[in-house]
Amino acid sequence: MALLKMKKIKLAFHKESAQPAMEALQKLGALEFSEITDKEKLKKNEKTEFELNYISSRLDHSVSFLSKYEKKSFFRDIFEGMRTEVGEKEMQDVINNFYYNEIIERVYNVIENINKAEAKLEELKSEKELLELWFNLDIKLSAPRETKNTRTLFLSGETCDIDNFLNKISKDIVSMRPNENSLAIIFLKSNERKIRETISSYKLGEVELPKRRGAPEEECERIGRAMKKAGSRLNAYHRLAESLTKHLPKLRVVSDYIHWRKKRFDLVHESYGTEESMVFEGWCPEKALPVLKKELSRKTKLFAMEEIETKEEPPVEIMNPPALKPFEAVTRLYGLPTAKDLDPTPYLAGFFFIFFGICLSDVGYGVLITSFTLSLLLLFNLNPGMSSFIKLLMAGGISSIIAGVIFGGYFGIDPSLLPEFAQRLQYFDPINSPLPIFYLALILGIIQVIMGMILSILRDAQNNNLKEGLAKNIPWLLLFASLALWAGSSSDVIPAIIIPDYIWLIYTSLALIILSGAFLYKGNIFAKAFMGFLNLYNSVGYLSDVLSYSRLLALGLATSALAFSVNLIAGMAYEAVPYVGFLLMIIILVVGHIFNLVVNILAAFIHTARLQFVEFFGKFISGSGRQFKPFYREERNIFLKRP
Amino acid sequence: MEITFGIGMVFAGAAIASALGFAGSAIGMGYAGSAGSAVTSERPELFGRILLMQALPGSQGIYGLVGAFLILNFAGILGGGEETVISSFTGLQFLMTGIPIGVAGFFSGIFQGMVSASGITMIAKDETLIARAIILSAMVETWAIFGLLISFILLTAM
């Protein structure tokens, strides 16, 4: 639970054992290689590099092309992506026995033919479109455009321009007008200059008609036939591509395998070495070091490993027990803490759970979310990122059921219409008396802000700064405590006997705040005094932090108010519309509630996350940690069955 | 419930609190959203963080909603009995309580949106700066929160 402690290590292999060793490292996925900058790197073998890149890109292209033809259900496509499930042994079998080169050749052939057929179709289509404008022209397209003395031109333009053109120049030409906007003219070459000038003065454009045999009408028909033929050829290729999809699972395995090989190859040449050895540096979680060593020694005896002391900022990875794992998604959204910070995940999990529930606070919606996410988890093989997000949503759904029972939210139905046991379980009534929830939200806010301050002390203690951490936070904690006592006693929640006047406690904490401000600032006495008083200004920050939690009330209210209006509109439709009213009511209910659910899940998630990020994280982490990116087998097209 | 001039004033107060807050948030989120779409087209992997930045100026609308509910609740219109009687003068007081959160929400929503939009361009250049981008944007929100606070204090003082 918390941040993984990272160690920087140096690994040296004998050249011959580098390949199997790298394979083992990639399979383990626990080492992030860092670039070695101060030594000369090994040279890449350019031929191997070229070949690997060539094969890898052809495989990837074939897989992505064939994937378009694979038939998969809509949901499976969304939640799983186009991936094939495969076991370790199966994978080895495929790699050893599958001759992918021939398949790729066939796939590329199909791709080429499809491209050709599509281009041909496109060409025919544009020719046909052009000829259709000249449909009534009674000249064969094969007729020469030019004789010794005459020239033929095809013109197009606005109707009135052509009219004016013909009026002006009809003496000198023979013309044919297949439609309003087109004109074919024949004239003597001796007049050419004059005629061309007139053409441009009337803004007519010259058209190049395709060089074909017959008249346009005849040719249109011919093109139509050719298009049909090209179309059926295209279809045949599509069917061919479909039939090739049976190789897709194996192609996927090979494409990922070659991709991994490429990555290994790239890495080997990031190292430095001597004639016989190769040296790498990288980060590894301390816990994983023994496993790493064991896996390596299973592959080869010719290696050495040592830890390096370094002042570099290590990469960061967080690790939590399965119950808290989904909440890591929230931390990751913000950015990981740095190596000096705490992992906020275990501390935010509870708050996130509660806040999300309050924001939604509806049993019906909670049940919908929980059952939907649960069925996704059971039915599909989700990738880890997606699955942890879905689990987070499921936690939100469960929390929303609990909050819904307490707040009396059941699809926005008026609480007084509910069965009695539900009414007895209802503790708050958001619509009729929102104030208690307002106070509840603020109290939750105070708790989280105080938690943030405590964590800030812990963080400073971890970095040998305990004194500063205490000075920064204790006066404020005292102020919060004394304000709480004062509020409690003035509203008679706490009997005012222990200390008669809490107001003195408040004054004391204010004085401490000024003193700590002065203590923390390094400077002369006047600057210290000034900074001390300025520290009081931070109360503004804490106040606004706490008030910001009032959004919990508002979001909860918004859900129930919207659900209530959906029910109201549906009820009106039922009463107002004869015969189909019932049907209409059902449609409005389903669409309306789904809309409300989606909108409010989004709002609940964003605002719950925001409370963590702005009001909570702000106290103790910075979110500028660099994600630990181990060298691993990236599963792009397959997912490996884990034993 | 008989609608009197006083009750009309209460409604006006709730309307000012909510509508101005909503409008401010809408404008602010609009600014942030258009900056966000531009950045998302270049770096789609940042969408989650950008969405968060865009959501920040949405708080004003929520505070407006809280304010409106509190006004209606304190006036006894929500959950009150049938005989809610509010004099014109009390009604005017309720109207006034809507102004701090409404006006503060309107302006801070717009300006927070602008800061969020610049924050988004900041994240586009370096995503580890998100904490600072959030803080800069949240500074503006402080004033909407104070608006809500004053509205609340005015209501409890009545």
Interface residues (C-beta under 8 A of the other chain):
Chain A: L333 Y334 G335 D429 I431 N432 S433 P434 L435 F438 V540 G541 L543 S544 L547 S548 S550 R551 L553 A554 L555 L557 A558 I606 H607 A609 R610 F613 V614 F617 G618 I621 S622 G623 S624 G625 R626
Chain B: G48 R49 L51 L52 A55 L56 G58 S59 I62 Y63 L65 V66 F69 L70 N73 L78 G79 E127 T128 L129 I130 A131 I134 I135 A138 E141 T142 I145 F146 L148 L149
